[in-house]
Amino acid sequence: MIAEGLRRAWKAISLGVYFLYELVVASLRVVWDVITPTIHSRPGVVAVPLDAESNIEITLLANMVSLTPGTLSLEVSADRRTLFVHAMFIDEVEDIRREVKGGMERRLLEVTRCRSPEPDLSPGPSISR
């Protein structure tokens, strides 16, 4: 029981450090795009399939995405299985899905659930540009 609490505390700290790192990197990328004369952004909407199931998991994930500069959570599908994310820099759709699923969502679920989830990295619906 104590070991599980320590593991969750460590995972929560790890999530916080990861999120702060992502904030800094994303902020620098947005700043660079704003201060340089060339426009580097390639905006679009990406459908990200969710492993998060509870209201708190989905809400925390959507807020983390929205707080990261250059991304915004637009909507959760009616069946609560897809999060639609607007991203300012889309080089590859799968890269955005991988960053959300393998980065933020995986780490969040490690904190909120008893065991580490295996992220579903299968392609979701396509994007619109």
C-alpha positions as CSV (number, residue, x, y, z in Angstrom):
1,M,0.0,0.0,0.0
2,I,2.8,2.5,0.9
3,A,4.8,1.3,-2.1
4,E,1.8,2.1,-4.4
5,G,1.5,5.5,-2.8
6,L,5.2,6.2,-3.4
7,R,4.9,5.0,-7.0
8,R,2.0,7.3,-7.7
9,A,3.8,10.2,-6.0
10,W,6.8,9.6,-8.2
11,K,4.6,9.3,-11.3
12,A,2.8,12.6,-10.4
13,I,6.2,14.3,-10.0
14,S,7.3,12.8,-13.3
15,L,4.1,14.1,-15.0
16,G,4.7,17.6,-13.6
17,V,8.3,17.7,-14.8
18,Y,7.3,16.3,-18.2
19,F,4.5,18.9,-18.5
20,L,6.8,21.8,-17.5
21,Y,9.3,20.6,-20.1
22,E,6.6,20.5,-22.8
23,L,5.4,24.0,-21.8
24,V,8.9,25.5,-22.2
25,V,9.5,23.7,-25.6
26,A,6.1,24.6,-27.0
27,S,6.5,28.2,-25.7
28,L,9.8,28.6,-27.5
29,R,8.4,27.2,-30.7
30,V,5.5,29.6,-30.7
31,V,7.7,32.5,-29.8
32,W,10.1,31.6,-32.6
33,D,7.2,31.5,-35.1
34,V,6.0,34.9,-33.9
35,I,9.3,36.7,-34.0
36,T,10.7,35.4,-37.3
37,P,9.4,36.8,-40.6
38,T,8.7,33.3,-42.0
39,I,5.6,31.6,-41.0
40,H,6.4,28.0,-39.8
41,S,3.0,27.0,-38.5
42,R,0.9,24.4,-40.2
43,P,-2.3,24.4,-38.2
44,G,-5.0,21.7,-38.3
45,V,-7.3,19.6,-36.2
46,V,-6.3,16.1,-35.1
47,A,-8.7,13.4,-33.8
48,V,-6.9,11.7,-30.9
49,P,-8.4,8.4,-29.7
50,L,-8.7,8.3,-25.9
51,D,-7.8,5.6,-23.4
52,A,-8.9,8.0,-20.6
53,E,-12.4,7.0,-19.5
54,S,-13.4,8.9,-16.4
55,N,-14.5,12.5,-16.3
56,I,-11.5,13.5,-14.3
57,E,-9.0,11.8,-16.7
58,I,-10.6,13.3,-19.8
59,T,-10.8,16.8,-18.2
60,L,-7.2,16.8,-16.9
61,L,-5.9,15.6,-20.3
62,A,-8.0,18.2,-22.2
63,N,-6.8,21.0,-19.9
64,M,-3.1,19.9,-20.2
65,V,-3.4,20.0,-24.0
66,S,-5.1,23.4,-23.9
67,L,-2.5,24.8,-21.5
68,T,0.3,23.8,-23.8
69,P,1.1,26.7,-26.2
70,G,0.2,25.9,-29.8
71,T,-2.5,23.4,-29.0
72,L,-6.1,23.6,-27.9
73,S,-8.6,20.9,-27.0
74,L,-11.7,21.6,-29.1
75,E,-14.2,18.9,-28.2
76,V,-14.6,15.4,-26.9
77,S,-16.8,13.1,-29.0
78,A,-20.2,12.1,-27.8
79,D,-19.0,8.6,-27.1
80,R,-16.0,10.1,-25.1
81,R,-13.5,8.1,-27.1
82,T,-12.0,10.9,-29.2
83,L,-10.4,14.2,-28.3
84,F,-10.3,16.8,-31.1
85,V,-7.1,18.9,-30.8
86,H,-6.2,22.0,-32.8
87,A,-2.5,22.1,-33.2
88,M,-0.5,25.0,-34.5
89,F,2.4,22.9,-35.9
90,I,1.4,19.7,-37.7
91,D,4.2,18.2,-39.6
92,E,2.8,14.7,-39.3
93,V,-0.6,13.8,-37.9
94,E,0.7,10.7,-36.2
95,D,3.4,12.8,-34.4
96,I,0.6,14.8,-32.7
97,R,-1.3,11.7,-31.7
98,R,1.9,10.1,-30.4
99,E,2.7,13.2,-28.3
100,V,-0.7,13.4,-26.7
101,K,-1.2,9.6,-26.3
102,G,2.3,8.5,-25.5
103,G,3.3,11.6,-23.6
104,M,0.5,13.4,-21.7
105,E,-2.2,10.7,-21.6
106,R,0.1,7.8,-20.7
107,R,1.7,9.7,-17.9
108,L,-1.7,11.0,-16.6
109,L,-3.2,7.5,-16.6
110,E,-0.1,6.2,-14.7
111,V,-1.0,8.6,-11.9
112,T,-4.8,8.1,-11.9
113,R,-4.9,4.3,-12.4
114,C,-3.3,1.5,-10.4
115,R,-1.2,0.1,-13.3
116,S,0.5,1.6,-16.3
117,P,-1.8,1.6,-19.4
118,E,-0.6,0.6,-22.9
119,P,-1.5,3.4,-25.2
120,D,-3.6,2.7,-28.3
121,L,-1.6,4.3,-31.0
122,S,-3.9,3.1,-33.8
123,P,-4.8,5.9,-36.4
124,G,-8.0,7.7,-35.6
125,P,-10.0,9.8,-38.0
126,S,-8.1,12.1,-40.4
127,I,-7.4,15.8,-39.8
128,S,-8.7,18.9,-41.5
129,R,-6.4,21.6,-42.7
